[in-house]
Amino acid sequence: MDRYAQLIYLMVYLSVAFVLPTYRVWKRTGTNPVTFGGTDSAHDYVGMLFKVVMLILFLAVGARALQPGVDEYLIPIFWLEFAAARYVGYALLVASLAWIVTAQFQMADSWRIGIDSSKTQLVSTGLFGVSRNPIFLGMMGTLLGLLLVLPNALTLTIFALGFALMQIQVRLEEEFLRRSQEGEYEEYANRVRRWL
């Protein structure tokens, strides 16, 4: 049952954290909040790598659910295989999803996946008063939770790649916000930390 629960969680997570907010913003504003394109820019390249990492994660969790013997090929990390780590992992998965959904609602129509060239309202209250990047912080919590629940070389690699990609994307977004929000973003960045 545990194997299926992880696959179901991942499907719910992707739906609640990405598909539904995308639809909600598009329906209310007529703007597609997914801004990654197919160009050779750093922004679009990072977006393509995010998609690849998420696809690999989905395939790994799906293969584990549908093929019980696949675990041995994913190179288990035995020093992480203990009950307390697993419980912390499940708690992180639930908490990070709630955190992400809350941050997305607080962003309202300003929510985007990637950098949108149009100016949106800078959100600096709620979770954004605690962290400049609460959605990315929640995504890191999700990847760490999955690593603790499924401790193997593949989830460790996905965590490391996801962490690196989020660090790059955050910096790209901050550069854009400094240009588009003039002094408002600079004042916000001086007041609120990048992560926590």
ZIMODA-V326672 format. One record per residue. N is the residue number from 1. RES is the residue in one small letter. PHI is phi in degrees with one decimal (NA if undefined). OMEGA is omega in radians with two decimals (999 if undefined). D_CENTER is the distance of its C-alpha to the mean C-alpha in whole Angstrom. Layout:
n->N res->RES phi->PHI omega->OMEGA d_center->D_CENTER
n->N res->RES phi->PHI omega->OMEGA d_center->D_CENTER
This chain:
n->1 res->m phi->NA omega->-3.12 d_center->25
n->2 res->d phi->-57.2 omega->-3.12 d_center->23
n->3 res->r phi->-62.6 omega->-3.13 d_center->22
n->4 res->y phi->-69.9 omega->3.14 d_center->21
n->5 res->a phi->-61.2 omega->-3.14 d_center->20
n->6 res->q phi->-67.2 omega->3.10 d_center->17
n->7 res->l phi->-66.2 omega->3.11 d_center->17
n->8 res->i phi->-63.3 omega->3.10 d_center->17
n->9 res->y phi->-57.4 omega->-3.09 d_center->14
n->10 res->l phi->-62.7 omega->3.10 d_center->12
n->11 res->m phi->-66.5 omega->3.10 d_center->14
n->12 res->v phi->-64.5 omega->3.14 d_center->14
n->13 res->y phi->-57.5 omega->-3.13 d_center->10
n->14 res->l phi->-62.0 omega->3.13 d_center->9
n->15 res->s phi->-67.8 omega->-3.06 d_center->12
n->16 res->v phi->-74.4 omega->-3.05 d_center->12
n->17 res->a phi->-86.7 omega->-3.06 d_center->8
n->18 res->f phi->-130.2 omega->-3.05 d_center->9
n->19 res->v phi->-67.8 omega->-3.10 d_center->13
n->20 res->l phi->-63.7 omega->3.10 d_center->14
n->21 res->p phi->-63.2 omega->3.10 d_center->13
n->22 res->t phi->-60.9 omega->3.13 d_center->14
n->23 res->y phi->-63.8 omega->-3.11 d_center->17
n->24 res->r phi->-61.0 omega->-3.13 d_center->18
n->25 res->v phi->-67.0 omega->3.12 d_center->18
n->26 res->w phi->-60.7 omega->-3.11 d_center->20
n->27 res->k phi->-65.7 omega->-3.10 d_center->22
n->28 res->r phi->-78.5 omega->-3.02 d_center->23
n->29 res->t phi->-113.1 omega->-3.04 d_center->23
n->30 res->g phi->78.0 omega->-3.14 d_center->24
n->31 res->t phi->-103.0 omega->3.05 d_center->21
n->32 res->n phi->-77.7 omega->-3.10 d_center->18
n->33 res->p phi->-76.2 omega->3.08 d_center->15
n->34 res->v phi->-85.9 omega->-2.99 d_center->14
n->35 res->t phi->-105.6 omega->3.13 d_center->15
n->36 res->f phi->-69.5 omega->-3.14 d_center->15
n->37 res->g phi->-115.5 omega->-3.09 d_center->18
n->38 res->g phi->-112.9 omega->-3.13 d_center->20
n->39 res->t phi->-83.7 omega->3.14 d_center->22
n->40 res->d phi->-95.5 omega->-3.14 d_center->22
n->41 res->s phi->-70.4 omega->3.10 d_center->21
n->42 res->a phi->-59.2 omega->3.14 d_center->18
n->43 res->h phi->-58.5 omega->-3.10 d_center->16
n->44 res->d phi->-70.5 omega->3.10 d_center->16
n->45 res->y phi->-66.2 omega->3.08 d_center->16
n->46 res->v phi->-61.3 omega->3.10 d_center->13
n->47 res->g phi->-59.8 omega->3.11 d_center->12
n->48 res->m phi->-65.2 omega->3.11 d_center->14
n->49 res->l phi->-66.0 omega->3.04 d_center->13
n->50 res->f phi->-56.9 omega->-3.14 d_center->9
n->51 res->k phi->-62.0 omega->3.14 d_center->11
n->52 res->v phi->-63.9 omega->3.14 d_center->13
n->53 res->v phi->-61.5 omega->3.13 d_center->11
n->54 res->m phi->-66.2 omega->3.10 d_center->9
n->55 res->l phi->-63.9 omega->3.12 d_center->13
n->56 res->i phi->-61.5 omega->3.11 d_center->14
n->57 res->l phi->-60.7 omega->-3.14 d_center->12
n->58 res->f phi->-62.1 omega->3.13 d_center->14
n->59 res->l phi->-65.1 omega->3.13 d_center->17
n->60 res->a phi->-65.7 omega->3.13 d_center->17
n->61 res->v phi->-67.9 omega->3.10 d_center->17
n->62 res->g phi->-64.4 omega->3.12 d_center->19
n->63 res->a phi->-63.3 omega->3.12 d_center->21
n->64 res->r phi->-64.0 omega->3.13 d_center->21
n->65 res->a phi->-71.4 omega->-3.02 d_center->22
n->66 res->l phi->-93.7 omega->3.13 d_center->25
n->67 res->q phi->-127.3 omega->-3.05 d_center->26
n->68 res->p phi->-55.1 omega->-3.09 d_center->27
n->69 res->g phi->-83.4 omega->-3.05 d_center->29
n->70 res->v phi->-72.5 omega->-3.10 d_center->26
n->71 res->d phi->-54.2 omega->-3.09 d_center->24
n->72 res->e phi->-65.1 omega->3.13 d_center->27
n->73 res->y phi->-84.4 omega->3.14 d_center->26
n->74 res->l phi->-88.9 omega->3.11 d_center->22
n->75 res->i phi->54.8 omega->-3.13 d_center->24
n->76 res->p phi->-58.5 omega->3.04 d_center->24
n->77 res->i phi->-102.0 omega->-2.99 d_center->23
n->78 res->f phi->-65.1 omega->-3.11 d_center->26
n->79 res->w phi->-70.8 omega->3.05 d_center->26
n->80 res->l phi->-101.5 omega->-3.07 d_center->22
n->81 res->e phi->-88.7 omega->3.01 d_center->24
n->82 res->f phi->-141.6 omega->-2.97 d_center->25
n->83 res->a phi->-58.2 omega->-3.09 d_center->25
n->84 res->a phi->-61.8 omega->3.12 d_center->24
n->85 res->a phi->-63.0 omega->3.14 d_center->21
n->86 res->r phi->-63.4 omega->3.12 d_center->20
n->87 res->y phi->-65.9 omega->3.07 d_center->21
n->88 res->v phi->-61.7 omega->3.11 d_center->18
n->89 res->g phi->-60.0 omega->3.12 d_center->16
n->90 res->y phi->-63.5 omega->3.11 d_center->16
n->91 res->a phi->-63.5 omega->3.10 d_center->16
n->92 res->l phi->-63.0 omega->-3.14 d_center->13
n->93 res->l phi->-61.9 omega->-3.13 d_center->12
n->94 res->v phi->-69.0 omega->-3.11 d_center->13
n->95 res->a phi->-64.4 omega->-3.11 d_center->13
n->96 res->s phi->-68.3 omega->3.10 d_center->9
n->97 res->l phi->-65.4 omega->3.10 d_center->9
n->98 res->a phi->-61.9 omega->3.13 d_center->12
n->99 res->w phi->-61.6 omega->-3.12 d_center->11
n->100 res->i phi->-63.2 omega->-3.12 d_center->8
n->101 res->v phi->-61.7 omega->3.10 d_center->11
n->102 res->t phi->-61.1 omega->3.14 d_center->13
n->103 res->a phi->-62.8 omega->3.13 d_center->12
n->104 res->q phi->-65.8 omega->3.09 d_center->12
n->105 res->f phi->-65.0 omega->3.12 d_center->15
n->106 res->q phi->-69.6 omega->3.07 d_center->16
n->107 res->m phi->-74.8 omega->3.14 d_center->15
n->108 res->a phi->52.6 omega->-3.05 d_center->17
n->109 res->d phi->-77.3 omega->3.09 d_center->18
n->110 res->s phi->-83.5 omega->-3.09 d_center->17
n->111 res->w phi->-66.1 omega->3.10 d_center->13
n->112 res->r phi->-141.5 omega->2.94 d_center->12
n->113 res->i phi->-105.3 omega->-3.07 d_center->10
n->114 res->g phi->103.3 omega->-3.07 d_center->12
n->115 res->i phi->-103.3 omega->3.10 d_center->15
n->116 res->d phi->-97.6 omega->-3.09 d_center->17
n->117 res->s phi->-70.6 omega->3.11 d_center->21
n->118 res->s phi->-81.7 omega->-3.11 d_center->22
n->119 res->k phi->-77.6 omega->3.06 d_center->22
n->120 res->t phi->-115.1 omega->3.14 d_center->21
n->121 res->q phi->-69.6 omega->3.07 d_center->21
n->122 res->l phi->-76.7 omega->3.12 d_center->20
n->123 res->v phi->-96.9 omega->-3.07 d_center->18
n->124 res->s phi->-133.7 omega->3.14 d_center->19
n->125 res->t phi->-116.1 omega->-3.12 d_center->20
n->126 res->g phi->66.0 omega->3.11 d_center->19
n->127 res->l phi->-63.4 omega->3.12 d_center->15
n->128 res->f phi->-74.3 omega->3.00 d_center->16
n->129 res->g phi->-86.6 omega->3.13 d_center->19
n->130 res->v phi->-104.6 omega->-3.11 d_center->17
n->131 res->s phi->-142.7 omega->3.09 d_center->14
n->132 res->r phi->-73.2 omega->-3.07 d_center->14
n->133 res->n phi->-134.1 omega->-3.06 d_center->10
n->134 res->p phi->-65.7 omega->-3.14 d_center->10
n->135 res->i phi->-69.6 omega->3.08 d_center->6
n->136 res->f phi->-63.8 omega->3.09 d_center->5
n->137 res->l phi->-61.0 omega->3.08 d_center->7
n->138 res->g phi->-63.4 omega->3.11 d_center->6
n->139 res->m phi->-65.0 omega->3.07 d_center->3
n->140 res->m phi->-63.9 omega->3.09 d_center->6
n->141 res->g phi->-61.6 omega->3.11 d_center->8
n->142 res->t phi->-64.2 omega->-3.13 d_center->7
n->143 res->l phi->-64.8 omega->3.08 d_center->8
n->144 res->l phi->-66.5 omega->3.10 d_center->11
n->145 res->g phi->-59.8 omega->3.11 d_center->12
n->146 res->l phi->-65.5 omega->3.08 d_center->12
n->147 res->l phi->-62.8 omega->-3.14 d_center->14
n->148 res->l phi->-71.7 omega->3.13 d_center->16
n->149 res->v phi->-79.0 omega->-3.14 d_center->17
n->150 res->l phi->-123.1 omega->-3.04 d_center->18
n->151 res->p phi->-75.1 omega->3.08 d_center->19
n->152 res->n phi->-147.7 omega->-3.06 d_center->20
n->153 res->a phi->-62.3 omega->-3.12 d_center->20
n->154 res->l phi->-69.7 omega->3.13 d_center->17
n->155 res->t phi->-68.5 omega->3.05 d_center->14
n->156 res->l phi->-66.4 omega->3.11 d_center->15
n->157 res->t phi->-64.4 omega->3.13 d_center->15
n->158 res->i phi->-63.0 omega->3.09 d_center->12
n->159 res->f phi->-60.7 omega->-3.11 d_center->11
n->160 res->a phi->-64.2 omega->3.12 d_center->13
n->161 res->l phi->-65.0 omega->3.11 d_center->12
n->162 res->g phi->-60.6 omega->3.12 d_center->8
n->163 res->f phi->-59.9 omega->-3.12 d_center->9
n->164 res->a phi->-63.8 omega->-3.13 d_center->12
n->165 res->l phi->-63.9 omega->3.12 d_center->10
n->166 res->m phi->-66.6 omega->3.09 d_center->8
n->167 res->q phi->-61.7 omega->3.12 d_center->11
n->168 res->i phi->-67.5 omega->-3.09 d_center->13
n->169 res->q phi->-62.2 omega->3.12 d_center->11
n->170 res->v phi->-60.0 omega->-3.13 d_center->11
n->171 res->r phi->-68.1 omega->3.06 d_center->15
n->172 res->l phi->-63.1 omega->-3.14 d_center->16
n->173 res->e phi->-66.8 omega->3.13 d_center->14
n->174 res->e phi->-63.8 omega->3.08 d_center->17
n->175 res->e phi->-60.5 omega->3.13 d_center->20
n->176 res->f phi->-62.5 omega->-3.11 d_center->19
n->177 res->l phi->-65.5 omega->3.08 d_center->19
n->178 res->r phi->-62.2 omega->3.13 d_center->22
n->179 res->r phi->-75.7 omega->-3.00 d_center->24
n->180 res->s phi->-82.9 omega->-3.09 d_center->24
n->181 res->q phi->-102.4 omega->3.13 d_center->24
n->182 res->e phi->47.0 omega->-3.07 d_center->27
n->183 res->g phi->-73.7 omega->-3.10 d_center->28
n->184 res->e phi->-61.5 omega->-3.13 d_center->25
n->185 res->y phi->-69.5 omega->-3.13 d_center->22
n->186 res->e phi->-61.6 omega->3.10 d_center->24
n->187 res->e phi->-63.3 omega->3.11 d_center->26
n->188 res->y phi->-62.9 omega->-3.13 d_center->22
n->189 res->a phi->-64.0 omega->3.10 d_center->21
n->190 res->n phi->-73.0 omega->-3.08 d_center->24
n->191 res->r phi->-93.2 omega->-3.04 d_center->24
n->192 res->v phi->-121.2 omega->-3.12 d_center->20
n->193 res->r phi->-71.6 omega->-3.14 d_center->18
n->194 res->r phi->-61.2 omega->-3.10 d_center->15
n->195 res->w phi->-112.6 omega->3.13 d_center->13
n->196 res->l phi->-144.4 omega->999 d_center->16
